[in-house]
Amino acid sequence: MESAPRRETGGAEKNGGDRVPCRNTSNIPGIDGPGEGEGLLPSKDAVRAALRLIHPEGPWHVSAKQAKGFTGKVYAPDAEGGAAGWAVAQNRTLNAYVSIAALREGWQGDKATKEDVGSVGWLWVDLDPRAGEELELERARLLGLLTDKLPKGVPPPSVIIDSGRGFWALWRLAQPVVMPPADDPAWDAARATVEDRNRGLELAFGADRCHNMERVMRLPGTVNRKPGGRLARVLRADDTVFDLTTFPAVPDPRAGGAVAMAGRGAPVLATDLPAVPFDADGRPDLPVSDRTKMLIVQGRDPDDPGRYKSRSEAFWAVMCDLARANVSDDLIAAVVLNPDFAISGHPLDQPKSRQYVARQIERAIAEADDSFDCDKEGRPLSTSQRNIRLAMRKLGVVVRHDLFAGRDRIDGLEGFGPPLDDAAANRLWLLTDERFKFRPSRDLFLTVIGDAARQNAFHPVAEYLAGLRWDGVPRIGRWLVTYGGAGESDYTRAVGELILVAAVRRVRQPGVKFDEMLVLESPQGTNKSTALKALAVRDDWFTDDLPLNAEAKRVIEALSGKWIVEAGELKGMRQGGANHLKGLLSRTHDKARMAYDRLEREVPRQCVIVGTTNDSRYLRDTTGNRRFWPVAVTGFDLDALRRDRDQLWAEAAAREAEGAPIRLDPALWADAAAEQDARRVEDPFYESLHAALGEEAEGKLRASDAWAIVGKPPGMRTQDDNERMGDAMKRLGFERGQRRFGAGPEIAYIRGDGARQIVFNLGSGAEPPF
């Protein structure tokens, strides 16, 4: 599965993925007014604007729902007017829709299937009012869920649409998920990448099941023709983009990862659930252990209070025990939804308790089902994905995907791991044959365990940050002062805070734009590198191997799984190396085809780069130094830094969650420029040219004369010399061009009107510098 470059629609690129609310949506026609009343008419202008919002460059698949199914058409990129006109015409009597995903090039039809999807540039959720509730109160509740009462961990959506009764919310992806061909083994993993995250949003909001990637959405600007419907309209839209990994993946229990198995689907529960039977002692009369009965009644294990870290873990343990005991679906629901039992606390807190419990019953039964799919002779099928996943569970093996390092990991296979390498995969494949007497093809086996790992993804740095709790004591503004002995100033406080907040944002929004670099200056032996390693929390989250002028593949390999990256000793860096460093800082993603990969991958940056030097003068360029934030330190107190490190990151995480900026305040640009100028290396070229030409005299100067001043005859000049000459002359106010000094034009440097020839004097007996 590969991510394609996103087609930018405005400020997202400029703001590097930071949220930039755009509450003024007056540029989208047809969003004002309540949209109520009989005889509503669709708005063609609003439909056109909505089509451009969802798919800025087209094409567009629009459809309408008839009594016997959908009718639809695809319109080319230059035909949004035709698409809007067709939708408006259909909407006079029918409900009109638009495909959220981009369909494969050349596809035509009424209703797309999953296999017809070419790429997906959004995640989404559909919120409908609950049946039997007062409509306006329900609409207010749903809109609150999408604005000021968002579920924990869910960012505000890029787009909110009033669908005429309920609401749609969409989150624009920084990189669309491009679907491989439907017969490609990677297709199902790509599909799950999208649908599992949509499913996670469904669970977070308690929303309808609309996670399928071929989903169509009510088209804004058209009228919801259902009873009580209104004009569908865009309530809010901005250019915010999100990395896919911002959203947790919730695997389909019927497909499952290393634990969840294929199942029969969520049960349809009876309207009236049965009464829970009780025994003579007043306990639930169920075929489970006394411990499970105690969990049902009390919601916890009083003999081992730390056994379950949350109500959800205790609830899941009860669900699995009841499923293993073959308790009926309706009785399981009756038990866990009974408010007289403490175990009901978790499911009753869910927005749609009965639906939630039905899904958990499905998962628990799948977990309890430990029989292989077999052929007529009772032999396990070697072509069954479910059998491979079940074999892993029976072996006690769990595979996971590390989103930070970009690597799969394995736990529970004796003598192997944590990396899931070829040796571990081979052992697991052969062990499956030895223990369970079936051997899948190696390609299928590797595809399934790779998919299982992706379904069970985790991010160690994000989890570290999520587990921190800030004590409220401000530290990050003065960390360079407190632990490094830097001088106190508004500039030092600002850049110290920015680098930590940016490091957090790079984890939470991989690839976010951050092209500046803190530079720590101090004499050798003052623990700069050791302090950065300590700040990185784990040694393997730090590296001082920053490859310059290297191919993207090498950069990806060096930076994968790294949070703090040191760019060491800037003093010895030549101009070419400095330019490579600036280029490296400016990139937000690295793109390459890695070894053994079939497709090119684009890897977002999740690290920040910090420079170190033992010198006080190391910046050569006069125009590109704004990327560097120099700070002189005297030496780091490593014990104090390690002691307070978690609180530093806890505060940075809290500040990042509040939306703290990661760009230097313009009020401090002059301070930063002064610090940068103080670190600039005075080039002998500049000094010689300044002495010979001064800063004021206007005129023209042969390029050959400029080279004579610095003592570089033809044949001795390097590319670095050319860059130094250009930089020095630019600082002196000259521009490069052509002027006549005799018969024909020559390459020259011009200052002012360039009318007269500048005469210079090296001085009696002076030797030009080399």
MOSUL-V568214 format. One record per residue. RES is the residue in one small letter. NEAR is the number of other C-alpha atoms within 8 Angstrom. Layout:
{{RES	NEAR} {RES	NEAR}}
This chain:
{{m	11} {e	11} {s	10} {a	8} {p	6} {r	7} {r	5} {e	6} {t	7} {g	7} {g	8} {a	13} {e	8} {k	6} {n	10} {g	10} {g	13} {d	9} {r	8} {v	8} {p	6} {c	9} {r	7} {n	6} {t	9} {s	6} {n	5} {i	10} {p	9} {g	9} {i	11} {d	6} {g	4} {p	4} {g	10} {e	8} {g	6} {e	4} {g	4} {l	10} {l	8} {p	11} {s	10} {k	10} {d	10} {a	14} {v	14} {r	12} {a	10} {a	13} {l	14} {r	11} {l	7} {i	7} {h	10} {p	9} {e	6} {g	12} {p	11} {w	15} {h	12} {v	13} {s	14} {a	14} {k	11} {q	8} {a	4} {k	5} {g	6} {f	10} {t	11} {g	11} {k	11} {v	12} {y	13} {a	9} {p	9} {d	6} {a	8} {e	15} {g	7} {g	8} {a	15} {a	13} {g	9} {w	8} {a	14} {v	14} {a	7} {q	11} {n	13} {r	8} {t	6} {l	10} {n	13} {a	16} {y	12} {v	13} {s	12} {i	12} {a	13} {a	13} {l	11} {r	9} {e	5} {g	4} {w	8} {q	6} {g	9} {d	9} {k	8} {a	10} {t	7} {k	8} {e	7} {d	10} {v	15} {g	12} {s	12} {v	15} {g	12} {w	11} {l	12} {w	11} {v	14} {d	13} {l	11} {d	10} {p	11} {r	6} {a	4} {g	4} {e	8} {e	6} {l	7} {e	6} {l	8} {e	11} {r	11} {a	8} {r	8} {l	13} {l	9} {g	10} {l	11} {l	12} {t	8} {d	6} {k	7} {l	11} {p	8} {k	4} {g	4} {v	9} {p	5} {p	7} {p	10} {s	14} {v	12} {i	14} {i	13} {d	13} {s	15} {g	13} {r	12} {g	12} {f	14} {w	12} {a	13} {l	12} {w	12} {r	13} {l	12} {a	11} {q	11} {p	13} {v	13} {v	12} {m	14} {p	11} {p	7} {a	7} {d	5} {d	7} {p	6} {a	9} {w	13} {d	7} {a	10} {a	13} {r	10} {a	11} {t	10} {v	12} {e	11} {d	13} {r	14} {n	15} {r	14} {g	12} {l	13} {e	15} {l	8} {a	9} {f	10} {g	9} {a	12} {d	9} {r	7} {c	9} {h	12} {n	8} {m	12} {e	12} {r	10} {v	8} {m	8} {r	12} {l	12} {p	14} {g	16} {t	18} {v	15} {n	13} {r	10} {k	5} {p	4} {g	6} {g	11} {r	14} {l	16} {a	16} {r	14} {v	13} {l	10} {r	12} {a	11} {d	10} {d	12} {t	13} {v	13} {f	11} {d	11} {l	8} {t	7} {t	8} {f	9} {p	7} {a	13} {v	9} {p	12} {d	9} {p	12} {r	12} {a	11} {g	14} {g	13} {a	14} {v	10} {a	13} {m	15} {a	10} {g	11} {r	6} {g	6} {a	8} {p	9} {v	5} {l	10} {a	6} {t	4} {d	4} {l	10} {p	7} {a	6} {v	9} {p	7} {f	9} {d	8} {a	5} {d	5} {g	6} {r	9} {p	9} {d	8} {l	7} {p	7} {v	9} {s	6} {d	6} {r	7} {t	10} {k	12} {m	11} {l	13} {i	14} {v	11} {q	10} {g	15} {r	12} {d	12} {p	5} {d	4} {d	6} {p	8} {g	5} {r	6} {y	10} {k	6} {s	6} {r	12} {s	7} {e	9} {a	13} {f	13} {w	9} {a	8} {v	11} {m	12} {c	12} {d	10} {l	12} {a	14} {r	10} {a	8} {n	6} {v	11} {s	7} {d	9} {d	10} {l	12} {i	13} {a	13} {a	12} {v	11} {v	13} {l	11} {n	8} {p	7} {d	6} {f	12} {a	10} {i	15} {s	15} {g	10} {h	10} {p	11} {l	9} {d	7} {q	9} {p	7} {k	7} {s	11} {r	9} {q	7} {y	10} {v	11} {a	13} {r	10} {q	9} {i	14} {e	14} {r	13} {a	12} {i	12} {a	13} {e	11} {a	9} {d	7} {d	7} {s	4} {f	9} {d	9} {c	9} {d	8} {k	5} {e	5} {g	6} {r	9} {p	12} {l	11} {s	9} {t	7} {s	8} {q	8} {r	11} {n	12} {i	13} {r	16} {l	13} {a	10} {m	12} {r	11} {k	8} {l	7} {g	8} {v	12} {v	11} {v	14} {r	14} {h	14} {d	13} {l	11} {f	12} {a	8} {g	9} {r	10} {d	13} {r	13} {i	14} {d	9} {g	8} {l	11} {e	4} {g	4} {f	10} {g	11} {p	7} {p	9} {l	13} {d	7} {d	6} {a	7} {a	11} {a	10} {n	8} {r	8} {l	9} {w	11} {l	9} {l	8} {t	14} {d	10} {e	8} {r	6} {f	8} {k	9} {f	11} {r	9} {p	9} {s	8} {r	7} {d	6} {l	10} {f	11} {l	9} {t	10} {v	11} {i	11} {g	9} {d	10} {a	14} {a	15} {r	11} {q	15} {n	13} {a	11} {f	9} {h	9} {p	9} {v	8} {a	9} {e	9} {y	8} {l	10} {a	6} {g	6} {l	10} {r	6} {w	9} {d	5} {g	5} {v	5} {p	6} {r	9} {i	12} {g	11} {r	12} {w	12} {l	13} {v	12} {t	8} {y	12} {g	12} {g	11} {a	12} {g	8} {e	8} {s	6} {d	7} {y	9} {t	15} {r	14} {a	10} {v	11} {g	14} {e	13} {l	12} {i	12} {l	11} {v	14} {a	12} {a	13} {v	12} {r	11} {r	14} {v	11} {r	8} {q	13} {p	11} {g	12} {v	12} {k	10} {f	12} {d	8} {e	9} {m	13} {l	14} {v	12} {l	13} {e	13} {s	14} {p	9} {q	6} {g	5} {t	9} {n	10} {k	12} {s	8} {t	8} {a	11} {l	11} {k	14} {a	12} {l	10} {a	11} {v	8} {r	8} {d	8} {d	7} {w	12} {f	14} {t	12} {d	8} {d	8} {l	11} {p	8} {l	8} {n	6} {a	7} {e	6} {a	9} {k	11} {r	9} {v	12} {i	10} {e	7} {a	10} {l	12} {s	9} {g	9} {k	15} {w	11} {i	16} {v	15} {e	15} {a	12} {g	8} {e	10} {l	10} {k	10} {g	6} {m	9} {r	7} {q	10} {g	8} {g	10} {a	9} {n	8} {h	10} {l	9} {k	10} {g	8} {l	8} {l	12} {s	9} {r	9} {t	11} {h	9} {d	13} {k	10} {a	9} {r	10} {m	8} {a	4} {y	4} {d	7} {r	5} {l	7} {e	10} {r	10} {e	10} {v	8} {p	9} {r	12} {q	13} {c	12} {v	13} {i	11} {v	12} {g	13} {t	14} {t	14} {n	10} {d	9} {s	8} {r	9} {y	11} {l	11} {r	9} {d	9} {t	9} {t	5} {g	7} {n	9} {r	10} {r	9} {f	10} {w	13} {p	11} {v	10} {a	9} {v	14} {t	10} {g	11} {f	13} {d	8} {l	11} {d	6} {a	8} {l	13} {r	10} {r	7} {d	8} {r	10} {d	9} {q	12} {l	10} {w	12} {a	12} {e	13} {a	13} {a	11} {a	9} {r	10} {e	13} {a	7} {e	6} {g	7} {a	8} {p	7} {i	9} {r	6} {l	10} {d	6} {p	5} {a	5} {l	10} {w	9} {a	7} {d	8} {a	11} {a	9} {a	8} {e	10} {q	14} {d	7} {a	7} {r	11} {r	12} {v	8} {e	7} {d	9} {p	7} {f	11} {y	11} {e	9} {s	12} {l	14} {h	10} {a	7} {a	10} {l	8} {g	9} {e	7} {e	4} {a	8} {e	11} {g	13} {k	14} {l	12} {r	10} {a	9} {s	6} {d	8} {a	10} {w	10} {a	10} {i	12} {v	12} {g	9} {k	10} {p	8} {p	5} {g	4} {m	6} {r	9} {t	6} {q	6} {d	9} {d	8} {n	9} {e	9} {r	10} {m	10} {g	8} {d	10} {a	12} {m	13} {k	9} {r	8} {l	9} {g	8} {f	11} {e	9} {r	8} {g	8} {q	9} {r	9} {r	8} {f	8} {g	5} {a	5} {g	6} {p	9} {e	9} {i	10} {a	12} {y	14} {i	14} {r	12} {g	7} {d	7} {g	10} {a	6} {r	7} {q	9} {i	9} {v	5} {f	6} {n	5} {l	9} {g	5} {s	4} {g	4} {a	6} {e	5} {p	10} {p	8} {f	5}}
